[in-house]
Amino acid sequence: MRHLIDPLDFTREETDRLLGLAETIMDKPSEYAHRCAGKILATLFFEPSTRTRLSFESAMLRLGGQVLGFSSAQSSSAAKGESVADTIRMISGYADIAAMRHFKEGAPFVAARYSRIPVVNAGDGGHQHPTQTLTDLFTIRRCRGKVGDLTIGLCGDLKFGRTVHSLIKSLVRYEGIRFVLISPEELRTPGYILKEVLGPSGHPFTEVRRMEEVMPELDVLYMTRVQRERFFNEEDYVRLKDSYILTPEKLRMGKADLAVLHPLPRVNEIDQQVDQDPRALYFQQARGGVFVRMALILSLLGLEPDILEKEGEPC
C-alpha cells in the first residue's frame, strides 16, 4: 500500500509515468469510465476547499466509483475532539482510499500511519500540497512539451504558500530549471527551502522584489495569492495583499509563449482582463487536475499496477 503525503513520495520516474497516464485518460476518458466501479473515495476536508475537493470527487465519479466525506471540521467529529488517528481508523472501514486536507501541518502524515487504506495529502496548513504539484507539472508538460530547461518565476506568498513549497521540491529533480523567487521581504521563501532544497540541488535561483524586472526572462510565471488565513493579524494582511498584481500591461513584457499558472482561488493578484490572453492557463490547469487525480486514484488502488514501482516503501 502506498500513500502520497509529500511530492517526493514518488520518484521522478513514477511521477513522469503518472503524468503520462493522466494524459492518456484526458485523451481517452471513456476507456477509464468504469475502472473504479465498486470503489469508494472518502474526502476528509477539515479546511475549506473548492477545486481540490470537487476535483477529487469528479475524478472518482468519472472513474465509476463513489464518494463520501465532509467539507469542514465543524461538520465532522473533530468538532467533538476526535483525533485524526481515530478518524482515519474509522474511515478505513468505510472507504477504499482517502483524500485529506487539514489546517495542521503533518496531519495527513499521522493519518497515513494509522490507516488501512491509501491516504492522499490534499493540503496540510502551509506545508505541502502534492496533488496540486502533480497538476502544475502536468500543465507545464502539456504547454511546454516537457518539464525541464525552463526559467520559472514564483510570485506572491512564498512563505506560507504550500503549493510553492511542494512545486519547488519536485522541480529540482528536473534538469535545467532556474528559479526566480518574487515576493515582498515578509513573504519570502522559507529558509529551509532555500538551504535544504534549492541550495543542495545546484539549480540557480534569485530572489527579487519587483515582477517587472524579471518578466521578460520567464518561461513560466506561477502566481499565488496572499493568504488571509495564514496571517496572525489583519493589519499585516491588508498591508501585503496587493503586493503583486498581474495586469495586461505587465504581461506584455513577457515572452510570447509564457505560461501563466495559478493554483487558485484568485483574489485580485491577476487582473480579470488577463483571462483573455492565451498565455493564461490557470483554468486549464484546474481542469487538468481532475485527470491527474484520476491517474493517482487508479495508481494507489493498484488498478494501473505498472505506474508505481512495487518495491517502493509506504510513507
C-alpha positions as CSV (number, residue, x, y, z in Angstrom):
1,M,0.0,0.0,0.0
2,R,1.3,3.5,-0.9
3,H,0.3,6.9,0.3
4,L,1.0,10.4,-1.2
5,I,1.9,12.7,1.6
6,D,4.9,14.5,0.2
7,P,5.6,15.2,-3.5
8,L,8.8,13.2,-3.1
9,D,7.0,10.1,-2.1
10,F,7.0,9.2,-5.8
11,T,10.3,9.0,-7.7
12,R,10.9,11.2,-10.6
13,E,10.2,8.2,-12.9
14,E,7.0,7.4,-11.1
15,T,5.9,11.0,-11.4
16,D,6.5,11.1,-15.1
17,R,4.7,7.8,-15.7
18,L,1.7,9.1,-13.7
19,L,1.6,12.3,-15.7
20,G,1.7,10.2,-18.8
21,L,-1.3,8.2,-17.6
22,A,-3.1,11.4,-16.9
23,E,-2.6,12.5,-20.5
24,T,-3.9,9.2,-21.7
25,I,-7.0,9.5,-19.6
26,M,-7.5,13.1,-20.8
27,D,-7.3,11.9,-24.4
28,K,-9.4,8.7,-24.0
29,P,-11.7,9.2,-20.9
30,S,-14.3,6.7,-22.0
31,E,-11.7,3.9,-21.6
32,Y,-11.4,4.6,-17.9
33,A,-15.1,5.3,-17.1
34,H,-15.6,2.1,-15.1
35,R,-12.2,1.3,-13.7
36,C,-13.2,2.2,-10.1
37,A,-16.7,0.6,-10.1
38,G,-17.4,-0.6,-6.6
39,K,-14.7,1.6,-5.0
40,I,-15.3,4.5,-2.6
41,L,-13.3,7.6,-2.1
42,A,-13.5,9.5,1.3
43,T,-12.9,13.2,1.1
44,L,-11.9,14.4,4.6
45,F,-11.7,18.1,4.4
46,F,-11.0,19.8,7.7
47,E,-10.4,23.1,5.9
48,P,-12.5,24.8,3.2
49,S,-11.8,23.8,-0.5
50,T,-13.5,24.1,-3.8
51,R,-11.1,22.9,-6.6
52,T,-9.2,20.2,-4.7
53,R,-12.3,18.6,-3.1
54,L,-14.5,18.8,-6.1
55,S,-11.8,17.7,-8.5
56,F,-11.1,14.6,-6.3
57,E,-14.9,13.9,-6.3
58,S,-15.1,14.5,-10.0
59,A,-12.1,12.2,-10.6
60,M,-13.7,9.3,-8.7
61,L,-17.1,9.7,-10.2
62,R,-15.6,9.8,-13.7
63,L,-13.8,6.5,-12.9
64,G,-17.2,4.9,-12.0
65,G,-16.6,5.0,-8.2
66,Q,-18.5,6.7,-5.4
67,V,-17.7,9.4,-2.9
68,L,-18.4,10.1,0.8
69,G,-17.0,12.7,3.2
70,F,-17.2,16.1,4.8
71,S,-16.2,19.6,3.8
72,S,-15.3,21.2,7.1
73,A,-14.0,20.3,10.6
74,Q,-17.2,21.6,12.1
75,S,-19.3,19.0,10.2
76,S,-17.1,16.1,11.4
77,S,-16.5,14.6,14.8
78,A,-13.3,16.7,15.0
79,A,-15.6,19.3,16.4
80,K,-16.2,16.9,19.4
81,G,-12.5,16.4,19.8
82,E,-11.9,13.2,17.8
83,S,-8.3,12.7,16.8
84,V,-7.0,12.3,13.3
85,A,-5.8,8.8,14.1
86,D,-9.3,7.7,15.3
87,T,-11.0,9.4,12.3
88,I,-8.9,7.5,9.7
89,R,-9.2,4.2,11.6
90,M,-13.0,4.6,11.3
91,I,-12.9,5.8,7.7
92,S,-10.7,2.8,6.8
93,G,-13.7,0.6,7.3
94,Y,-15.9,2.8,5.1
95,A,-13.8,3.6,2.0
96,D,-11.1,2.3,-0.2
97,I,-9.0,5.5,-0.4
98,A,-9.0,8.8,1.4
99,A,-8.0,12.4,0.4
100,M,-7.4,14.6,3.5
101,R,-7.0,18.3,3.8
102,H,-6.1,19.7,7.2
103,F,-5.2,23.0,8.7
104,K,-2.4,21.4,10.8
105,E,0.9,20.6,9.1
106,G,1.6,16.8,9.4
107,A,-2.0,15.7,9.9
108,P,-2.1,13.6,6.7
109,F,1.2,12.0,7.7
110,V,-0.3,11.0,11.0
111,A,-3.4,9.6,9.3
112,A,-1.2,7.5,7.0
113,R,0.5,5.9,10.0
114,Y,-2.9,4.6,11.3
115,S,-4.7,4.0,8.0
116,R,-5.6,0.7,6.4
117,I,-6.3,2.4,3.1
118,P,-4.2,4.8,0.9
119,V,-4.1,8.4,2.1
120,V,-3.6,11.4,-0.1
121,N,-2.5,14.7,1.3
122,A,-4.8,17.3,-0.2
123,G,-3.0,20.1,1.6
124,D,-1.8,20.5,5.2
125,G,-1.5,24.0,6.5
126,G,1.3,25.9,4.9
127,H,3.3,22.7,4.4
128,Q,2.7,20.6,1.3
129,H,0.1,20.1,-1.5
130,P,1.4,17.2,-3.6
131,T,-1.6,16.7,-5.9
132,Q,-1.5,20.4,-6.8
133,T,2.1,19.9,-7.6
134,L,1.3,17.0,-9.9
135,T,-1.3,19.2,-11.6
136,D,1.3,22.0,-12.0
137,L,3.8,19.6,-13.5
138,F,1.1,18.2,-15.8
139,T,0.2,21.7,-17.0
140,I,3.8,22.6,-17.7
141,R,4.4,19.4,-19.5
142,R,1.2,19.9,-21.7
143,C,2.1,23.5,-22.6
144,R,5.9,23.3,-22.9
145,G,6.2,19.7,-24.1
146,K,8.4,18.7,-21.2
147,V,9.4,19.7,-17.7
148,G,12.9,21.0,-17.8
149,D,15.2,23.7,-19.2
150,L,12.9,26.5,-18.0
151,T,13.1,29.7,-16.1
152,I,10.2,29.6,-13.6
153,G,9.1,32.7,-11.7
154,L,7.2,32.0,-8.4
155,C,5.4,35.2,-7.3
156,G,3.5,36.3,-4.2
157,D,3.2,34.5,-0.9
158,L,6.2,32.3,-1.0
159,K,6.4,32.0,2.8
160,F,3.0,30.3,3.5
161,G,2.3,29.0,0.0
162,R,2.2,25.2,0.4
163,T,1.8,24.9,-3.4
164,V,5.0,26.8,-3.9
165,H,7.0,24.6,-1.4
166,S,5.7,21.4,-3.0
167,L,6.4,22.6,-6.5
168,I,10.0,23.6,-5.8
169,K,10.7,20.2,-4.2
170,S,9.5,18.5,-7.3
171,L,11.0,20.8,-9.9
172,V,14.6,20.4,-8.5
173,R,14.5,16.8,-9.8
174,Y,14.4,18.1,-13.4
175,E,17.3,19.4,-15.4
176,G,17.9,23.0,-16.5
177,I,15.4,24.6,-14.1
178,R,16.2,28.2,-13.0
179,F,14.1,29.7,-10.2
180,V,13.1,33.3,-9.8
181,L,11.5,34.0,-6.4
182,I,9.4,37.1,-6.4
183,S,8.0,38.3,-3.1
184,P,8.0,41.0,-0.5
185,E,10.6,40.6,2.2
186,E,7.9,39.5,4.7
187,L,6.7,36.7,2.5
188,R,10.0,35.4,1.0
189,T,10.7,31.7,0.6
190,P,11.4,29.9,3.9
191,G,15.0,29.4,4.9
192,Y,14.6,25.6,5.0
193,I,13.5,25.6,1.3
194,L,16.5,27.7,0.3
195,K,19.0,25.8,2.4
196,E,17.7,22.2,2.3
197,V,16.1,22.1,-1.2
198,L,17.3,24.7,-3.6
199,G,20.9,25.1,-2.3
200,P,21.9,21.4,-2.4
201,S,20.1,20.9,-5.8
202,G,22.6,23.1,-7.6
203,H,19.8,24.8,-9.5
204,P,20.4,28.6,-9.8
205,F,17.9,30.8,-8.0
206,T,17.5,34.5,-7.4
207,E,15.2,36.5,-5.1
208,V,13.7,39.7,-6.3
209,R,11.1,42.2,-5.1
210,R,9.7,43.5,-8.4
211,M,7.9,41.4,-11.0
212,E,8.6,43.8,-13.8
213,E,12.4,43.4,-13.7
214,V,12.3,39.7,-14.4
215,M,9.2,39.3,-16.6
216,P,11.0,39.2,-20.0
217,E,13.1,36.2,-19.0
218,L,10.4,33.9,-17.6
219,D,9.1,30.8,-19.4
220,V,6.5,30.1,-16.6
221,L,5.0,32.6,-14.2
222,Y,3.4,30.9,-11.2
223,M,1.2,33.4,-9.4
224,T,-0.1,32.9,-5.8
225,R,-2.5,34.9,-3.6
226,V,-1.6,36.4,-0.3
227,Q,-3.5,34.1,2.0
228,R,-5.6,35.9,4.7
229,E,-6.0,32.7,6.7
230,R,-2.2,32.3,7.2
231,F,-1.8,35.7,8.9
232,F,-1.9,36.3,12.7
233,N,-3.2,39.8,12.3
234,E,-5.4,41.7,9.8
235,E,-3.1,44.7,9.6
236,D,-0.2,42.7,8.1
237,Y,-2.5,41.0,5.6
238,V,-4.0,44.4,4.4
239,R,-0.5,45.8,4.0
240,L,0.8,43.0,1.8
241,K,-2.3,41.7,0.0
242,D,-1.8,43.9,-3.1
243,S,2.0,43.5,-3.3
244,Y,1.8,41.9,-6.8
245,I,-1.0,42.3,-9.4
246,L,-0.5,40.9,-12.9
247,T,-2.1,43.2,-15.4
248,P,-2.2,43.1,-19.2
249,E,0.4,45.9,-19.2
250,K,2.9,43.8,-17.2
251,L,2.0,40.7,-19.2
252,R,3.0,42.5,-22.4
253,M,6.6,42.4,-21.1
254,G,6.5,38.6,-21.1
255,K,7.5,36.1,-23.8
256,A,5.0,35.2,-26.5
257,D,5.0,31.6,-25.2
258,L,5.0,32.5,-21.5
259,A,2.7,30.2,-19.4
260,V,0.8,31.9,-16.6
261,L,-0.2,29.5,-13.8
262,H,-2.1,29.9,-10.6
263,P,-3.3,27.2,-8.1
264,L,-6.4,29.3,-7.4
265,P,-8.5,30.7,-5.9
266,R,-7.6,34.1,-7.3
267,V,-8.5,37.2,-5.3
268,N,-7.1,40.2,-7.1
269,E,-3.5,39.2,-7.9
270,I,-4.4,38.6,-11.6
271,D,-6.5,41.3,-13.3
272,Q,-9.5,39.6,-14.9
273,Q,-8.6,41.1,-18.3
274,V,-5.6,38.8,-18.3
275,D,-8.0,35.9,-18.6
276,Q,-8.4,36.7,-22.3
277,D,-4.7,36.2,-23.0
278,P,-3.9,32.8,-24.5
279,R,-1.0,32.6,-22.1
280,A,-3.3,32.5,-19.1
281,L,-3.6,28.8,-18.4
282,Y,-4.9,28.6,-14.8
283,F,-8.4,27.4,-15.7
284,Q,-6.9,24.8,-18.0
285,Q,-4.6,23.9,-15.1
286,A,-7.6,23.4,-12.8
287,R,-9.3,21.2,-15.3
288,G,-6.2,19.1,-15.7
289,G,-6.2,18.4,-12.0
290,V,-9.2,16.1,-12.5
291,F,-7.2,13.8,-14.9
292,V,-4.1,13.9,-12.6
293,R,-6.2,12.8,-9.7
294,M,-7.9,10.1,-11.8
295,A,-4.5,8.7,-12.6
296,L,-3.4,8.9,-8.9
297,I,-6.5,7.1,-7.7
298,L,-6.0,4.3,-10.2
299,S,-2.4,4.0,-9.2
300,L,-2.8,4.0,-5.5
301,L,-5.6,1.4,-5.7
302,G,-3.4,-0.8,-7.9
303,L,-5.7,-0.6,-10.9
304,E,-2.8,0.6,-13.0
305,P,0.0,-1.5,-11.5
306,D,2.7,-0.5,-13.8
307,I,2.6,3.1,-12.8
308,L,4.1,2.8,-9.2
309,E,7.0,0.6,-8.6
310,K,6.1,-2.3,-6.3
311,E,9.3,-2.1,-4.3
312,G,8.5,1.5,-3.2
313,E,8.1,1.9,0.6
314,P,4.9,3.4,2.1
315,C,5.2,6.8,3.5
